[in-house]
Structure formats: C-alpha cells, structure tokens
Amino acid sequence: MTQPRALGDADSGATGPPVDWQAALAEHHRWLRMVVRARLGDGHAVDEVMQEVSLAAVRQQAPLADSRKVAPWLYRLAVRQALLYRRKHGRRRRLRERFARDARPTELDGRILDPLDWLLARERGRLVREALGQLPPRDAEILLLKYSEDWSYQEIAAHLDISHSAVETRLHRARHRLRDALAAMNVIELRT
C-alpha cells in the first residue's frame, strides 16, 4: 500500500531520507517570517503564525518524499497559515464590533456615547440604586415616581392622595436624603 503524497510531491518518484523538520524550519525560518509579515502587515502576529507553521510541518500526515520540495511546501504552508490567521482575527474583530454596537446604547440624551461614558453611566446608575435602597420607602417611592415614571406633581398628589405642597415638601426632603446618602458613599461631594 502506498502512502498518500504530501502537498508538493511530484510524480517523479524521487525519494530520499526523511526530512529533518527542525533543521528545515531553522534553515528557512528567516525568509518565511518575511513572507508572513508581508502577508499580515503586523509584526506582532508573525510569531503566532510561525508557531502554527512549525506545528503543521511537524504534524503532517503524509511526509514529503522529496527533500527538494521542502522550501516550496513550507512557503505554501506559511501563506495558508497567514490567511487562516487573518480570517480568524477578522471574525474576532467583527464579533467585537458587533458586540460593542449591540451591547450598549448608542445615544443618551441625543449624544453619542463612547465605551467609557457608557461604563460610567452604568456605574453611576448602580450607585444611585444602592443609595435609593438606603432611603426610607416613602422617600424612594416618591423619587421613583417623579424621576423614573416621570409623573408630574399633580399625578403624584392624585395617586398618593396628598396635596400638591406635600408632594413638593416630600420630594425636597427625599432629594436631600438621597444627596446625603450619595455623599456618604463618596459618590458626590456636598457643597457648603
């Protein structure tokens, strides 16, 4: 039974001693690196791709029969590994871009957010919710009705069955308590 031929085997039937891949890779390393760098345009990726080239050469299933074909075979292998690297990193880049686009709001109050603004807004929201949790339930309730539900003073007064001036007083008191809670958490500074 004959062994399958490797990429680059010719029909010449030339056989020779098995290829010493460690020596062959060391001999062709420099120019293969240049080929990979030219294909990728990124010097940082060259080492990763060259590792893949070395692994693929050592792991090959059908050994080369003609040692004269080592250089062209390694060239094709390096080009293929560079293309696979670009494809893999292109998919990763598109995935990151899609996640960045879909995972955060793009606008807040009519302005485009960058990732840092988005992160700070989320953290600020978490801290405000934590401070609201420290307030008496009546204060948290009236603040949420006013600022989360966007109810008017009249709507709050009608639903809570209190006067308009009582709503103003409670909101004033609740805002001060929230401000004190945020200051105690070192989120804001109180002005004197």
C-alpha positions as CSV (number, residue, x, y, z in Angstrom):
1,M,0.0,0.0,0.0
2,T,1.4,3.4,-1.0
3,Q,1.4,6.4,1.3
4,P,-0.6,9.4,0.2
5,R,1.6,12.2,-1.2
6,A,2.1,15.4,0.6
7,L,1.4,18.8,-0.8
8,G,4.2,19.5,-3.3
9,D,5.1,15.8,-4.1
10,A,5.9,15.3,-7.7
11,D,5.2,12.3,-9.8
12,S,9.0,11.9,-10.3
13,G,9.0,9.3,-7.5
14,A,12.2,10.9,-6.1
15,T,12.7,9.6,-2.6
16,G,15.3,10.4,-0.1
17,P,16.0,10.4,3.5
18,P,13.1,11.7,5.7
19,V,13.1,15.4,6.2
20,D,14.6,16.7,9.4
21,W,11.8,19.3,10.1
22,Q,13.7,21.0,12.9
23,A,16.7,21.7,10.6
24,A,14.5,22.6,7.7
25,L,12.5,25.1,9.7
26,A,15.6,26.6,11.1
27,E,17.1,26.9,7.6
28,H,14.0,28.6,6.1
29,H,12.8,30.5,9.2
30,R,14.1,33.9,8.3
31,W,12.6,34.2,4.8
32,L,9.3,32.5,5.9
33,R,9.0,35.2,8.6
34,M,9.3,37.9,5.9
35,V,6.6,36.2,3.8
36,V,4.3,36.0,6.8
37,R,5.0,39.6,7.8
38,A,4.3,40.8,4.2
39,R,1.0,38.9,4.2
40,L,-0.1,40.2,7.6
41,G,1.4,43.6,7.8
42,D,1.6,43.1,11.6
43,G,4.9,42.2,13.2
44,H,3.2,41.0,16.4
45,A,1.3,38.3,14.7
46,V,4.3,36.8,12.9
47,D,5.5,34.7,15.9
48,E,2.0,33.2,16.4
49,V,1.7,32.3,12.7
50,M,5.3,30.8,12.6
51,Q,4.4,28.6,15.6
52,E,1.4,27.3,13.6
53,V,3.6,26.7,10.5
54,S,6.1,24.8,12.7
55,L,3.3,22.7,14.3
56,A,1.7,22.0,10.9
57,A,5.0,20.9,9.4
58,V,5.8,18.6,12.3
59,R,2.2,17.1,12.5
60,Q,1.8,16.5,8.8
61,Q,0.1,13.2,8.0
62,A,1.9,12.4,4.7
63,P,5.6,13.1,4.9
64,L,7.4,14.7,1.9
65,A,9.2,12.1,-0.2
66,D,11.4,14.7,-2.0
67,S,13.5,16.9,0.2
68,R,14.0,19.3,-2.7
69,K,10.3,20.3,-2.3
70,V,10.6,21.4,1.4
71,A,11.0,25.1,0.6
72,P,8.0,25.4,-1.7
73,W,5.9,23.3,0.6
74,L,6.8,25.5,3.6
75,Y,6.1,28.6,1.6
76,R,2.6,27.4,0.7
77,L,2.1,26.3,4.4
78,A,3.2,29.8,5.6
79,V,0.9,31.5,3.2
80,R,-2.0,29.3,4.2
81,Q,-1.4,29.8,7.9
82,A,-1.2,33.6,7.4
83,L,-4.5,33.5,5.6
84,L,-6.1,31.4,8.3
85,Y,-4.8,33.9,10.9
86,R,-6.3,36.9,9.1
87,R,-9.6,35.1,8.7
88,K,-9.7,34.2,12.4
89,H,-8.8,37.7,13.5
90,G,-11.2,39.2,11.1
91,R,-14.0,37.2,12.5
92,R,-13.0,38.2,16.1
93,R,-12.8,41.8,15.1
94,R,-16.3,41.7,13.5
95,L,-17.6,39.9,16.6
96,R,-16.1,42.5,18.9
97,E,-17.5,45.4,16.8
98,R,-21.0,43.8,16.7
99,F,-20.9,43.2,20.4
100,A,-19.8,46.8,21.1
101,R,-22.6,48.1,18.8
102,D,-25.3,45.8,20.3
103,A,-24.3,45.7,23.9
104,R,-24.5,49.4,24.7
105,P,-26.8,52.2,23.9
106,T,-25.5,54.4,21.2
107,E,-27.2,57.6,22.3
108,L,-28.1,59.1,25.6
109,D,-29.9,62.5,25.7
110,G,-29.0,63.0,22.0
111,R,-25.3,62.5,22.3
112,I,-23.2,59.5,21.2
113,L,-21.6,57.6,24.0
114,D,-18.2,56.2,23.9
115,P,-17.5,53.0,25.9
116,L,-16.1,54.8,28.9
117,D,-19.2,57.1,29.1
118,W,-21.4,54.0,28.9
119,L,-19.4,52.3,31.7
120,L,-19.5,55.3,33.9
121,A,-23.3,55.8,33.3
122,R,-23.9,52.2,34.3
123,E,-21.8,52.5,37.5
124,R,-23.5,55.8,38.4
125,G,-26.9,54.1,38.0
126,R,-25.8,51.2,40.2
127,L,-24.7,53.6,42.9
128,V,-27.9,55.7,42.7
129,R,-29.9,52.5,43.1
130,E,-27.9,51.4,46.1
131,A,-28.4,54.9,47.7
132,L,-32.1,54.7,47.0
133,G,-32.2,51.3,48.8
134,Q,-30.8,53.1,51.9
135,L,-33.7,55.7,51.9
136,P,-37.0,55.2,53.8
137,P,-39.5,53.5,51.5
138,R,-41.7,56.7,51.3
139,D,-38.7,58.8,50.0
140,A,-37.6,56.1,47.5
141,E,-41.2,55.8,46.3
142,I,-41.8,59.4,45.6
143,L,-38.4,59.8,43.9
144,L,-39.0,56.9,41.6
145,L,-42.5,58.1,40.7
146,K,-41.1,61.5,39.8
147,Y,-37.9,60.6,38.1
148,S,-38.4,57.0,36.8
149,E,-42.1,57.2,35.9
150,D,-41.8,60.9,35.0
151,W,-45.0,61.8,36.8
152,S,-46.0,65.4,37.4
153,Y,-46.6,66.8,40.9
154,Q,-50.3,66.7,40.2
155,E,-50.2,63.0,39.2
156,I,-48.2,62.1,42.3
157,A,-50.6,64.1,44.5
158,A,-53.7,62.4,43.0
159,H,-52.3,58.9,43.2
160,L,-51.0,59.3,46.8
161,D,-54.0,61.3,47.9
162,I,-51.9,64.2,49.3
163,S,-51.7,67.9,48.4
164,H,-49.5,69.5,45.8
165,S,-47.5,71.2,48.5
166,A,-47.0,67.9,50.4
167,V,-45.5,66.4,47.2
168,E,-43.1,69.4,46.9
169,T,-42.1,69.0,50.5
170,R,-41.6,65.2,50.3
171,L,-39.6,65.5,47.1
172,H,-37.4,68.2,48.5
173,R,-36.7,66.1,51.7
174,A,-36.2,62.9,49.6
175,R,-33.7,64.6,47.3
176,H,-31.7,65.9,50.2
177,R,-31.6,62.4,51.8
178,L,-30.5,60.9,48.5
179,R,-27.8,63.5,48.2
180,D,-26.6,62.8,51.7
181,A,-26.6,59.0,51.0
182,L,-24.6,59.6,47.8
183,A,-22.2,61.8,49.7
184,A,-21.8,59.1,52.4
185,M,-20.9,56.7,49.7
186,N,-18.3,59.2,48.3
187,V,-20.2,59.4,45.0
188,I,-20.7,63.2,45.2
189,E,-19.3,66.0,47.3
190,L,-21.6,68.2,49.3
191,R,-21.1,71.9,48.7
192,T,-21.1,74.0,51.8
